[in-house]
Amino acid sequence: MTLHLKLSPERVCFVSSNGWDAAGAAQFGFRAVWANRLGAPRENLPGTLAAEIRDLDALPGLLGL
């Protein structure tokens, strides 16, 4: 549980344009989204991403907003 927010990790959405950061957050238990702006190929990293998006315009739909 994240102590300051009193949320379990799966209730946190972590967004990064760095695939390594997103993979690390997913491994920790966050809902991780990779903002893959350049269309880079996915690397073989631990953790399962919740989504891969091209830009932040897709984020509200993923979050149900």
PyMOL Python script that loads the backbone (N, CA, C, O; Angstrom):
from pymol import cmd

cmd.read_pdbstr("""\
ATOM      1  N   MET A   1       0.854  -1.178   0.000  1.00  0.00           N
ATOM      2  CA  MET A   1       0.000   0.000   0.000  1.00  0.00           C
ATOM      3  C   MET A   1       0.897   1.237   0.000  1.00  0.00           C
ATOM      4  O   MET A   1       1.856   1.313   0.768  1.00  0.00           O
ATOM      5  N   THR A   2       0.586   2.196  -0.855  1.00  0.00           N
ATOM      6  CA  THR A   2       1.312   3.457  -0.828  1.00  0.00           C
ATOM      7  C   THR A   2       0.840   4.225   0.401  1.00  0.00           C
ATOM      8  O   THR A   2      -0.344   4.537   0.526  1.00  0.00           O
ATOM      9  N   LEU A   3       1.736   4.519   1.280  1.00  0.00           N
ATOM     10  CA  LEU A   3       1.378   5.051   2.585  1.00  0.00           C
ATOM     11  C   LEU A   3       0.788   6.445   2.547  1.00  0.00           C
ATOM     12  O   LEU A   3      -0.171   6.727   3.265  1.00  0.00           O
ATOM     13  N   HIS A   4       1.332   7.310   1.736  1.00  0.00           N
ATOM     14  CA  HIS A   4       0.863   8.690   1.732  1.00  0.00           C
ATOM     15  C   HIS A   4      -0.535   8.839   1.142  1.00  0.00           C
ATOM     16  O   HIS A   4      -1.329   9.657   1.605  1.00  0.00           O
ATOM     17  N   LEU A   5      -0.825   8.053   0.131  1.00  0.00           N
ATOM     18  CA  LEU A   5      -2.125   8.157  -0.525  1.00  0.00           C
ATOM     19  C   LEU A   5      -3.134   7.143   0.007  1.00  0.00           C
ATOM     20  O   LEU A   5      -4.333   7.254  -0.251  1.00  0.00           O
ATOM     21  N   LYS A   6      -2.643   6.160   0.745  1.00  0.00           N
ATOM     22  CA  LYS A   6      -3.486   5.085   1.265  1.00  0.00           C
ATOM     23  C   LYS A   6      -4.209   4.352   0.136  1.00  0.00           C
ATOM     24  O   LYS A   6      -5.403   4.062   0.221  1.00  0.00           O
ATOM     25  N   LEU A   7      -3.455   4.063  -0.919  1.00  0.00           N
ATOM     26  CA  LEU A   7      -3.965   3.330  -2.064  1.00  0.00           C
ATOM     27  C   LEU A   7      -3.110   2.092  -2.293  1.00  0.00           C
ATOM     28  O   LEU A   7      -1.899   2.120  -2.072  1.00  0.00           O
ATOM     29  N   SER A   8      -3.729   1.024  -2.728  1.00  0.00           N
ATOM     30  CA  SER A   8      -2.956  -0.138  -3.123  1.00  0.00           C
ATOM     31  C   SER A   8      -2.315   0.175  -4.485  1.00  0.00           C
ATOM     32  O   SER A   8      -2.851   0.986  -5.242  1.00  0.00           O
ATOM     33  N   PRO A   9      -1.179  -0.456  -4.804  1.00  0.00           N
ATOM     34  CA  PRO A   9      -0.477  -0.129  -6.055  1.00  0.00           C
ATOM     35  C   PRO A   9      -1.340  -0.263  -7.303  1.00  0.00           C
ATOM     36  O   PRO A   9      -1.189   0.531  -8.232  1.00  0.00           O
ATOM     37  N   GLU A  10      -2.235  -1.239  -7.356  1.00  0.00           N
ATOM     38  CA  GLU A  10      -3.038  -1.424  -8.570  1.00  0.00           C
ATOM     39  C   GLU A  10      -4.055  -0.310  -8.793  1.00  0.00           C
ATOM     40  O   GLU A  10      -4.663  -0.235  -9.861  1.00  0.00           O
ATOM     41  N   ARG A  11      -4.247   0.548  -7.809  1.00  0.00           N
ATOM     42  CA  ARG A  11      -5.148   1.699  -7.972  1.00  0.00           C
ATOM     43  C   ARG A  11      -4.420   2.923  -8.509  1.00  0.00           C
ATOM     44  O   ARG A  11      -5.040   3.959  -8.749  1.00  0.00           O
ATOM     45  N   VAL A  12      -3.108   2.811  -8.699  1.00  0.00           N
ATOM     46  CA  VAL A  12      -2.294   3.914  -9.209  1.00  0.00           C
ATOM     47  C   VAL A  12      -1.996   3.661 -10.680  1.00  0.00           C
ATOM     48  O   VAL A  12      -1.591   2.559 -11.049  1.00  0.00           O
ATOM     49  N   CYS A  13      -2.189   4.665 -11.516  1.00  0.00           N
ATOM     50  CA  CYS A  13      -1.828   4.564 -12.925  1.00  0.00           C
ATOM     51  C   CYS A  13      -0.529   5.347 -13.132  1.00  0.00           C
ATOM     52  O   CYS A  13      -0.486   6.562 -12.944  1.00  0.00           O
ATOM     53  N   PHE A  14       0.508   4.642 -13.513  1.00  0.00           N
ATOM     54  CA  PHE A  14       1.820   5.227 -13.749  1.00  0.00           C
ATOM     55  C   PHE A  14       2.010   5.350 -15.259  1.00  0.00           C
ATOM     56  O   PHE A  14       1.898   4.356 -15.976  1.00  0.00           O
ATOM     57  N   VAL A  15       2.292   6.540 -15.743  1.00  0.00           N
ATOM     58  CA  VAL A  15       2.467   6.780 -17.180  1.00  0.00           C
ATOM     59  C   VAL A  15       3.879   7.286 -17.416  1.00  0.00           C
ATOM     60  O   VAL A  15       4.351   8.194 -16.732  1.00  0.00           O
ATOM     61  N   SER A  16       4.544   6.688 -18.392  1.00  0.00           N
ATOM     62  CA  SER A  16       5.898   7.119 -18.726  1.00  0.00           C
ATOM     63  C   SER A  16       6.137   6.985 -20.223  1.00  0.00           C
ATOM     64  O   SER A  16       5.566   6.113 -20.877  1.00  0.00           O
ATOM     65  N   SER A  17       6.983   7.854 -20.758  1.00  0.00           N
ATOM     66  CA  SER A  17       7.398   7.711 -22.146  1.00  0.00           C
ATOM     67  C   SER A  17       8.648   6.841 -22.236  1.00  0.00           C
ATOM     68  O   SER A  17       9.190   6.635 -23.322  1.00  0.00           O
ATOM     69  N   ASN A  18       9.096   6.340 -21.113  1.00  0.00           N
ATOM     70  CA  ASN A  18      10.253   5.454 -21.047  1.00  0.00           C
ATOM     71  C   ASN A  18       9.760   4.034 -20.758  1.00  0.00           C
ATOM     72  O   ASN A  18       9.187   3.778 -19.699  1.00  0.00           O
ATOM     73  N   GLY A  19       9.982   3.122 -21.688  1.00  0.00           N
ATOM     74  CA  GLY A  19       9.535   1.747 -21.525  1.00  0.00           C
ATOM     75  C   GLY A  19      10.098   1.074 -20.287  1.00  0.00           C
ATOM     76  O   GLY A  19       9.417   0.272 -19.647  1.00  0.00           O
ATOM     77  N   TRP A  20      11.340   1.396 -19.946  1.00  0.00           N
ATOM     78  CA  TRP A  20      11.959   0.798 -18.759  1.00  0.00           C
ATOM     79  C   TRP A  20      11.230   1.238 -17.489  1.00  0.00           C
ATOM     80  O   TRP A  20      10.981   0.420 -16.603  1.00  0.00           O
ATOM     81  N   ASP A  21      10.892   2.505 -17.397  1.00  0.00           N
ATOM     82  CA  ASP A  21      10.172   2.996 -16.213  1.00  0.00           C
ATOM     83  C   ASP A  21       8.790   2.364 -16.107  1.00  0.00           C
ATOM     84  O   ASP A  21       8.362   1.968 -15.023  1.00  0.00           O
ATOM     85  N   ALA A  22       8.097   2.273 -17.234  1.00  0.00           N
ATOM     86  CA  ALA A  22       6.764   1.669 -17.236  1.00  0.00           C
ATOM     87  C   ALA A  22       6.841   0.200 -16.820  1.00  0.00           C
ATOM     88  O   ALA A  22       6.005  -0.271 -16.049  1.00  0.00           O
ATOM     89  N   ALA A  23       7.824  -0.512 -17.320  1.00  0.00           N
ATOM     90  CA  ALA A  23       7.990  -1.921 -16.960  1.00  0.00           C
ATOM     91  C   ALA A  23       8.282  -2.072 -15.469  1.00  0.00           C
ATOM     92  O   ALA A  23       7.749  -2.973 -14.820  1.00  0.00           O
ATOM     93  N   GLY A  24       9.110  -1.211 -14.933  1.00  0.00           N
ATOM     94  CA  GLY A  24       9.414  -1.261 -13.501  1.00  0.00           C
ATOM     95  C   GLY A  24       8.187  -0.983 -12.653  1.00  0.00           C
ATOM     96  O   GLY A  24       7.963  -1.645 -11.640  1.00  0.00           O
ATOM     97  N   ALA A  25       7.395  -0.012 -13.063  1.00  0.00           N
ATOM     98  CA  ALA A  25       6.170   0.303 -12.330  1.00  0.00           C
ATOM     99  C   ALA A  25       5.187  -0.860 -12.395  1.00  0.00           C
ATOM    100  O   ALA A  25       4.520  -1.163 -11.406  1.00  0.00           O
ATOM    101  N   ALA A  26       5.091  -1.517 -13.559  1.00  0.00           N
ATOM    102  CA  ALA A  26       4.209  -2.675 -13.700  1.00  0.00           C
ATOM    103  C   ALA A  26       4.687  -3.817 -12.807  1.00  0.00           C
ATOM    104  O   ALA A  26       3.877  -4.507 -12.187  1.00  0.00           O
ATOM    105  N   GLN A  27       5.981  -4.011 -12.744  1.00  0.00           N
ATOM    106  CA  GLN A  27       6.546  -5.059 -11.894  1.00  0.00           C
ATOM    107  C   GLN A  27       6.233  -4.790 -10.420  1.00  0.00           C
ATOM    108  O   GLN A  27       6.048  -5.726  -9.642  1.00  0.00           O
ATOM    109  N   PHE A  28       6.174  -3.528 -10.043  1.00  0.00           N
ATOM    110  CA  PHE A  28       5.857  -3.138  -8.670  1.00  0.00           C
ATOM    111  C   PHE A  28       4.373  -3.335  -8.359  1.00  0.00           C
ATOM    112  O   PHE A  28       3.997  -3.465  -7.194  1.00  0.00           O
ATOM    113  N   GLY A  29       3.533  -3.357  -9.387  1.00  0.00           N
ATOM    114  CA  GLY A  29       2.105  -3.562  -9.178  1.00  0.00           C
ATOM    115  C   GLY A  29       1.225  -2.418  -9.626  1.00  0.00           C
ATOM    116  O   GLY A  29       0.001  -2.503  -9.530  1.00  0.00           O
ATOM    117  N   PHE A  30       1.838  -1.329 -10.123  1.00  0.00           N
ATOM    118  CA  PHE A  30       1.043  -0.215 -10.637  1.00  0.00           C
ATOM    119  C   PHE A  30       0.405  -0.601 -11.979  1.00  0.00           C
ATOM    120  O   PHE A  30       0.918  -1.462 -12.694  1.00  0.00           O
ATOM    121  N   ARG A  31      -0.714   0.043 -12.307  1.00  0.00           N
ATOM    122  CA  ARG A  31      -1.254  -0.020 -13.670  1.00  0.00           C
ATOM    123  C   ARG A  31      -0.342   0.872 -14.501  1.00  0.00           C
ATOM    124  O   ARG A  31      -0.428   2.097 -14.419  1.00  0.00           O
ATOM    125  N   ALA A  32       0.506   0.283 -15.279  1.00  0.00           N
ATOM    126  CA  ALA A  32       1.528   1.045 -16.003  1.00  0.00           C
ATOM    127  C   ALA A  32       1.150   1.216 -17.467  1.00  0.00           C
ATOM    128  O   ALA A  32       0.736   0.270 -18.137  1.00  0.00           O
ATOM    129  N   VAL A  33       1.301   2.437 -17.941  1.00  0.00           N
ATOM    130  CA  VAL A  33       1.006   2.779 -19.327  1.00  0.00           C
ATOM    131  C   VAL A  33       2.265   3.371 -19.950  1.00  0.00           C
ATOM    132  O   VAL A  33       2.862   4.304 -19.414  1.00  0.00           O
ATOM    133  N   TRP A  34       2.648   2.819 -21.075  1.00  0.00           N
ATOM    134  CA  TRP A  34       3.798   3.335 -21.803  1.00  0.00           C
ATOM    135  C   TRP A  34       3.300   4.264 -22.888  1.00  0.00           C
ATOM    136  O   TRP A  34       2.569   3.837 -23.783  1.00  0.00           O
ATOM    137  N   ALA A  35       3.682   5.524 -22.824  1.00  0.00           N
ATOM    138  CA  ALA A  35       3.377   6.499 -23.869  1.00  0.00           C
ATOM    139  C   ALA A  35       4.499   6.406 -24.901  1.00  0.00           C
ATOM    140  O   ALA A  35       5.481   7.146 -24.841  1.00  0.00           O
ATOM    141  N   ASN A  36       4.334   5.499 -25.829  1.00  0.00           N
ATOM    142  CA  ASN A  36       5.351   5.189 -26.830  1.00  0.00           C
ATOM    143  C   ASN A  36       5.184   6.134 -28.019  1.00  0.00           C
ATOM    144  O   ASN A  36       4.656   5.747 -29.062  1.00  0.00           O
ATOM    145  N   ARG A  37       5.627   7.346 -27.855  1.00  0.00           N
ATOM    146  CA  ARG A  37       5.420   8.407 -28.848  1.00  0.00           C
ATOM    147  C   ARG A  37       6.115   8.161 -30.172  1.00  0.00           C
ATOM    148  O   ARG A  37       5.649   8.618 -31.216  1.00  0.00           O
ATOM    149  N   LEU A  38       7.221   7.445 -30.136  1.00  0.00           N
ATOM    150  CA  LEU A  38       8.000   7.233 -31.355  1.00  0.00           C
ATOM    151  C   LEU A  38       7.710   5.888 -32.013  1.00  0.00           C
ATOM    152  O   LEU A  38       8.282   5.576 -33.057  1.00  0.00           O
ATOM    153  N   GLY A  39       6.826   5.085 -31.414  1.00  0.00           N
ATOM    154  CA  GLY A  39       6.519   3.780 -31.984  1.00  0.00           C
ATOM    155  C   GLY A  39       7.670   2.800 -31.883  1.00  0.00           C
ATOM    156  O   GLY A  39       7.838   1.948 -32.756  1.00  0.00           O
ATOM    157  N   ALA A  40       8.464   2.910 -30.829  1.00  0.00           N
ATOM    158  CA  ALA A  40       9.611   2.020 -30.630  1.00  0.00           C
ATOM    159  C   ALA A  40       9.130   0.590 -30.384  1.00  0.00           C
ATOM    160  O   ALA A  40       8.048   0.384 -29.834  1.00  0.00           O
ATOM    161  N   PRO A  41       9.925  -0.387 -30.785  1.00  0.00           N
ATOM    162  CA  PRO A  41       9.538  -1.772 -30.510  1.00  0.00           C
ATOM    163  C   PRO A  41       9.615  -2.050 -29.010  1.00  0.00           C
ATOM    164  O   PRO A  41      10.444  -1.481 -28.300  1.00  0.00           O
ATOM    165  N   ARG A  42       8.742  -2.930 -28.545  1.00  0.00           N
ATOM    166  CA  ARG A  42       8.763  -3.319 -27.136  1.00  0.00           C
ATOM    167  C   ARG A  42       9.992  -4.162 -26.849  1.00  0.00           C
ATOM    168  O   ARG A  42      10.377  -5.027 -27.635  1.00  0.00           O
ATOM    169  N   GLU A  43      10.592  -3.888 -25.710  1.00  0.00           N
ATOM    170  CA  GLU A  43      11.732  -4.695 -25.290  1.00  0.00           C
ATOM    171  C   GLU A  43      11.221  -5.815 -24.391  1.00  0.00           C
ATOM    172  O   GLU A  43      10.110  -5.741 -23.865  1.00  0.00           O
ATOM    173  N   ASN A  44      12.023  -6.834 -24.221  1.00  0.00           N
ATOM    174  CA  ASN A  44      11.662  -7.953 -23.366  1.00  0.00           C
ATOM    175  C   ASN A  44      11.978  -7.580 -21.919  1.00  0.00           C
ATOM    176  O   ASN A  44      13.076  -7.839 -21.425  1.00  0.00           O
ATOM    177  N   LEU A  45      11.001  -6.970 -21.249  1.00  0.00           N
ATOM    178  CA  LEU A  45      11.176  -6.477 -19.888  1.00  0.00           C
ATOM    179  C   LEU A  45      10.159  -7.145 -18.969  1.00  0.00           C
ATOM    180  O   LEU A  45       9.097  -7.567 -19.426  1.00  0.00           O
ATOM    181  N   PRO A  46      10.473  -7.245 -17.681  1.00  0.00           N
ATOM    182  CA  PRO A  46       9.507  -7.832 -16.754  1.00  0.00           C
ATOM    183  C   PRO A  46       8.313  -6.896 -16.548  1.00  0.00           C
ATOM    184  O   PRO A  46       8.373  -5.709 -16.872  1.00  0.00           O
ATOM    185  N   GLY A  47       7.245  -7.444 -16.012  1.00  0.00           N
ATOM    186  CA  GLY A  47       6.052  -6.637 -15.755  1.00  0.00           C
ATOM    187  C   GLY A  47       5.141  -6.631 -16.971  1.00  0.00           C
ATOM    188  O   GLY A  47       5.605  -6.714 -18.108  1.00  0.00           O
ATOM    189  N   THR A  48       3.864  -6.534 -16.727  1.00  0.00           N
ATOM    190  CA  THR A  48       2.877  -6.497 -17.799  1.00  0.00           C
ATOM    191  C   THR A  48       2.239  -5.121 -17.840  1.00  0.00           C
ATOM    192  O   THR A  48       1.618  -4.688 -16.869  1.00  0.00           O
ATOM    193  N   LEU A  49       2.390  -4.436 -18.960  1.00  0.00           N
ATOM    194  CA  LEU A  49       1.817  -3.107 -19.105  1.00  0.00           C
ATOM    195  C   LEU A  49       0.302  -3.190 -19.196  1.00  0.00           C
ATOM    196  O   LEU A  49      -0.243  -4.120 -19.789  1.00  0.00           O
ATOM    197  N   ALA A  50      -0.369  -2.215 -18.608  1.00  0.00           N
ATOM    198  CA  ALA A  50      -1.825  -2.120 -18.735  1.00  0.00           C
ATOM    199  C   ALA A  50      -2.184  -1.665 -20.140  1.00  0.00           C
ATOM    200  O   ALA A  50      -3.217  -2.060 -20.681  1.00  0.00           O
ATOM    201  N   ALA A  51      -1.328  -0.832 -20.733  1.00  0.00           N
ATOM    202  CA  ALA A  51      -1.598  -0.326 -22.082  1.00  0.00           C
ATOM    203  C   ALA A  51      -0.341   0.316 -22.647  1.00  0.00           C
ATOM    204  O   ALA A  51       0.586   0.680 -21.924  1.00  0.00           O
ATOM    205  N   GLU A  52      -0.349   0.440 -23.959  1.00  0.00           N
ATOM    206  CA  GLU A  52       0.661   1.206 -24.681  1.00  0.00           C
ATOM    207  C   GLU A  52      -0.100   2.193 -25.552  1.00  0.00           C
ATOM    208  O   GLU A  52      -0.955   1.799 -26.345  1.00  0.00           O
ATOM    209  N   ILE A  53       0.208   3.463 -25.406  1.00  0.00           N
ATOM    210  CA  ILE A  53      -0.490   4.500 -26.163  1.00  0.00           C
ATOM    211  C   ILE A  53       0.522   5.306 -26.971  1.00  0.00           C
ATOM    212  O   ILE A  53       1.712   5.322 -26.656  1.00  0.00           O
ATOM    213  N   ARG A  54       0.048   5.960 -27.994  1.00  0.00           N
ATOM    214  CA  ARG A  54       0.926   6.768 -28.845  1.00  0.00           C
ATOM    215  C   ARG A  54       1.096   8.180 -28.286  1.00  0.00           C
ATOM    216  O   ARG A  54       2.167   8.776 -28.405  1.00  0.00           O
ATOM    217  N   ASP A  55       0.035   8.710 -27.677  1.00  0.00           N
ATOM    218  CA  ASP A  55       0.111  10.039 -27.064  1.00  0.00           C
ATOM    219  C   ASP A  55      -0.881  10.108 -25.900  1.00  0.00           C
ATOM    220  O   ASP A  55      -1.679   9.192 -25.699  1.00  0.00           O
ATOM    221  N   LEU A  56      -0.822  11.179 -25.156  1.00  0.00           N
ATOM    222  CA  LEU A  56      -1.641  11.299 -23.948  1.00  0.00           C
ATOM    223  C   LEU A  56      -3.113  11.525 -24.225  1.00  0.00           C
ATOM    224  O   LEU A  56      -3.929  11.464 -23.306  1.00  0.00           O
ATOM    225  N   ASP A  57      -3.471  11.786 -25.479  1.00  0.00           N
ATOM    226  CA  ASP A  57      -4.890  11.940 -25.821  1.00  0.00           C
ATOM    227  C   ASP A  57      -5.683  10.683 -25.524  1.00  0.00           C
ATOM    228  O   ASP A  57      -6.883  10.763 -25.259  1.00  0.00           O
ATOM    229  N   ALA A  58      -5.038   9.515 -25.563  1.00  0.00           N
ATOM    230  CA  ALA A  58      -5.724   8.245 -25.310  1.00  0.00           C
ATOM    231  C   ALA A  58      -5.894   7.949 -23.822  1.00  0.00           C
ATOM    232  O   ALA A  58      -6.671   7.068 -23.455  1.00  0.00           O
ATOM    233  N   LEU A  59      -5.185   8.668 -22.970  1.00  0.00           N
ATOM    234  CA  LEU A  59      -5.206   8.362 -21.543  1.00  0.00           C
ATOM    235  C   LEU A  59      -6.571   8.507 -20.868  1.00  0.00           C
ATOM    236  O   LEU A  59      -6.955   7.606 -20.123  1.00  0.00           O
ATOM    237  N   PRO A  60      -7.315   9.573 -21.083  1.00  0.00           N
ATOM    238  CA  PRO A  60      -8.616   9.677 -20.409  1.00  0.00           C
ATOM    239  C   PRO A  60      -9.534   8.486 -20.691  1.00  0.00           C
ATOM    240  O   PRO A  60     -10.234   8.025 -19.790  1.00  0.00           O
ATOM    241  N   GLY A  61      -9.542   7.983 -21.922  1.00  0.00           N
ATOM    242  CA  GLY A  61     -10.363   6.822 -22.252  1.00  0.00           C
ATOM    243  C   GLY A  61      -9.940   5.588 -21.489  1.00  0.00           C
ATOM    244  O   GLY A  61     -10.784   4.797 -21.067  1.00  0.00           O
ATOM    245  N   LEU A  62      -8.624   5.412 -21.304  1.00  0.00           N
ATOM    246  CA  LEU A  62      -8.127   4.268 -20.536  1.00  0.00           C
ATOM    247  C   LEU A  62      -8.545   4.347 -19.073  1.00  0.00           C
ATOM    248  O   LEU A  62      -8.768   3.328 -18.420  1.00  0.00           O
ATOM    249  N   LEU A  63      -8.644   5.559 -18.578  1.00  0.00           N
ATOM    250  CA  LEU A  63      -8.983   5.767 -17.172  1.00  0.00           C
ATOM    251  C   LEU A  63     -10.481   5.878 -16.935  1.00  0.00           C
ATOM    252  O   LEU A  63     -10.931   6.014 -15.798  1.00  0.00           O
ATOM    253  N   GLY A  64     -11.249   5.818 -18.016  1.00  0.00           N
ATOM    254  CA  GLY A  64     -12.694   5.918 -17.881  1.00  0.00           C
ATOM    255  C   GLY A  64     -13.183   7.321 -17.601  1.00  0.00           C
ATOM    256  O   GLY A  64     -14.229   7.505 -16.978  1.00  0.00           O
ATOM    257  N   LEU A  65     -12.434   8.314 -18.056  1.00  0.00           N
ATOM    258  CA  LEU A  65     -12.808   9.716 -17.839  1.00  0.00           C
ATOM    259  C   LEU A  65     -13.434  10.314 -19.070  1.00  0.00           C
ATOM    260  O   LEU A  65     -13.810  11.486 -19.065  1.00  0.00           O
TER     261      LEU A  65
END
""", "prot")
cmd.dss("prot")
cmd.show_as("cartoon", "prot")
cmd.util.cbc("prot")
cmd.orient("prot")
